[in-house]
Amino acid sequence: MVFLGADGTAVERSADAAVARLREVLPGIYRLLAQASLDDAEGEEPLTLTQQRLLGRLAEGCRLTSELAERLGLSPSTVSAVVDGLVRRGLVERLPPGVDRRTTPLRATPAGAAAAAAARRRQDRALAELLAHLSPAELQALGSGLAGLRRALTALHLAS
């Protein structure tokens, strides 16, 4: 379906067009975030997006592998492998060391929380640079659209 936009131009508003646009831009945004996570890691081994997301969840409080897997949309074995790497780097610790790693609470160490925060700041700068290319009207439309997506994700119990 085509509607007239505020400036009088035709605007397509169909779910199919929105799906196509999302498929076009999401990979680029993902690449932007991944690159920002890796760039300028200040002499440290950079964090992958998965490592950063996991550390961010742990910064909210202790978690079990199963909780992290559910919240991150990953398999428990993937989470365990990521956690093992972060434990080796001193960014995550198991509390207390347990017999069964699946039921041992995890938390980010101070170094892990700092690394995740630094990666997030780099991503925020990259996103701000991207958004600087949009007009005020585009920024407003994007904000409205993202709010709608957030509501839909919440309704589907997929919001994080």
C-alpha positions in Angstrom: 0.0 0.0 0.0 1.3 3.5 -0.8 0.6 6.6 1.2 1.6 10.2 0.9 4.4 11.3 3.3 4.5 14.6 5.1 6.5 16.1 2.2 3.9 14.8 -0.4 6.1 11.9 -1.7 4.8 8.4 -2.0 5.6 6.2 1.0 5.2 2.4 0.8 3.8 1.0 4.0 3.5 -2.7 3.7 4.9 -5.4 5.9 6.7 -6.8 2.9 8.5 -3.5 2.3 9.4 -3.2 5.9 10.8 -6.8 6.0 12.9 -6.0 2.9 14.3 -2.8 4.5 15.1 -4.6 7.7 16.9 -7.3 5.9 18.9 -4.7 4.0 20.0 -2.6 7.0 20.4 -5.1 9.9 23.5 -6.8 8.5 25.2 -3.5 8.1 24.3 -2.4 11.6 25.6 -5.7 13.0 28.8 -5.2 11.1 29.1 -1.7 12.4 28.6 -2.9 16.0 31.0 -5.8 15.6 33.7 -3.6 14.1 33.3 -1.0 16.8 33.7 -3.7 19.4 37.0 -4.8 17.8 38.4 -1.3 17.0 40.5 0.6 19.4 40.4 -2.0 22.1 43.1 -0.1 23.9 45.8 -2.8 23.8 43.4 -5.5 25.1 42.1 -8.5 23.3 38.8 -7.3 21.9 35.5 -8.7 22.8 33.2 -10.3 20.3 29.6 -9.2 20.2 28.5 -12.4 21.9 31.1 -11.9 24.7 30.0 -8.4 25.2 26.3 -9.3 25.4 27.1 -12.0 27.9 29.2 -9.7 30.0 26.4 -7.1 29.9 24.0 -9.7 31.2 26.4 -10.7 34.0 26.8 -7.0 34.9 23.1 -7.1 35.8 23.8 -9.8 38.4 24.9 -13.4 38.8 23.4 -15.7 36.3 23.4 -19.4 35.5 24.4 -20.7 32.1 20.8 -21.7 31.3 19.5 -18.2 32.1 22.2 -16.6 29.9 21.4 -19.0 27.1 17.7 -18.1 27.3 18.2 -14.4 27.5 20.8 -14.3 24.7 19.1 -16.7 22.4 22.0 -19.1 22.4 22.5 -22.8 23.2 23.8 -23.7 26.7 26.8 -25.3 25.1 27.6 -22.1 23.2 27.3 -20.1 26.4 29.5 -22.5 28.2 32.2 -22.2 25.5 32.0 -18.4 25.6 32.1 -18.4 29.4 35.2 -20.7 29.4 37.0 -18.2 27.3 36.0 -15.3 29.4 37.0 -17.2 32.6 40.5 -17.8 31.1 40.8 -14.1 30.4 39.8 -13.2 33.9 36.6 -11.4 32.8 34.1 -13.9 34.3 34.2 -16.0 37.5 32.3 -18.9 38.7 30.8 -18.6 42.2 31.6 -20.8 44.0 33.5 -23.3 41.9 31.0 -26.1 41.5 31.0 -29.7 40.4 28.4 -29.0 37.6 29.3 -25.9 35.6 25.7 -25.6 34.4 24.4 -24.9 37.9 27.3 -22.7 39.1 26.5 -19.0 39.3 28.6 -16.7 37.1 29.5 -13.1 37.5 31.6 -10.5 35.6 34.8 -9.6 37.3 35.6 -5.9 37.6 37.9 -6.3 34.5 35.0 -7.9 32.6 32.6 -5.2 33.5 35.1 -2.6 32.4 35.9 -4.3 29.1 32.1 -4.6 28.3 31.6 -1.0 29.2 34.5 0.2 27.0 33.2 -1.9 24.0 29.7 -0.5 24.5 31.1 3.1 24.5 32.9 2.4 21.2 29.6 1.0 19.8 27.6 4.0 21.0 30.1 6.3 19.2 29.8 4.3 16.0 26.0 4.4 16.2 26.1 8.2 16.9 28.3 8.7 13.8 25.9 6.6 11.7 22.8 8.5 13.0 24.5 11.9 12.2 23.9 11.1 8.6 20.1 11.3 9.1 17.9 14.3 9.0 15.9 15.4 12.0 12.7 14.0 10.4 14.4 10.7 9.7 15.7 10.5 13.3 12.2 11.2 14.6 10.7 8.5 12.3 13.4 6.1 13.3 12.7 6.7 16.9 8.9 6.1 16.4 9.6 2.9 14.4 12.1 1.5 16.9 9.6 2.2 19.8 7.0 0.2 17.8 9.5 -2.6 17.3 10.3 -2.6 21.0 6.6 -2.9 21.8 6.2 -5.8 19.4 9.3 -7.6 20.8 7.9 -7.1 24.3 4.6 -8.6 23.3 6.4 -11.6 21.8 8.5 -11.9 25.0 11.7 -11.3 23.0 12.7 -7.9 24.3 15.9 -7.8 26.4 
